[in-house]
Amino acid sequence: MKPSLAVLLSCSLLSSLLLGGCSWLPSRARDEAAAAAQAQAARQPAPRTVAADGTPLVRFDGVEIEKVPFQAGVSSVTVERLARQHDCVGGLGAGLVSAPGPVEIYRMACDNGKVFMARCELRQCKAM
């Protein structure tokens, strides 16, 4: 004897309702996962407000701007002379921003608030 179409449809509807109802009930695993996520959020440290050297951190569009420690390079004196020709004096002098090598980038903070940058290739420096 074959089951009728109405019996098949009612059985499939009943089974989908029962299975769907189980997902509606609160589960212990779901509650534990939510509690663990809240605990993890509470444990995260507050965002830093000062850099390692004690100066205030600078953020731009939510991204922390990395501060490069001052490092004198082979062409620091040459860049300082070039900066003086462009009306830039003061500060710590010209510091190396890139890695030492045949092509180096230098940065110098001027007294007037501007920043002078130069690119030196094999000790031949030009303002950027």
Secondary structure by P-SEA (a helix, b strand, c coil): ccccaaaaaaaaaaaaaaaaaaaacccaaaaaaaaaaaaaaaaccccccccccccbbbbcccbbbbbbccccccaaaaaaaaaaaacccccccbbbccccccbbbbbbbccccbbbbbbbcccccccc
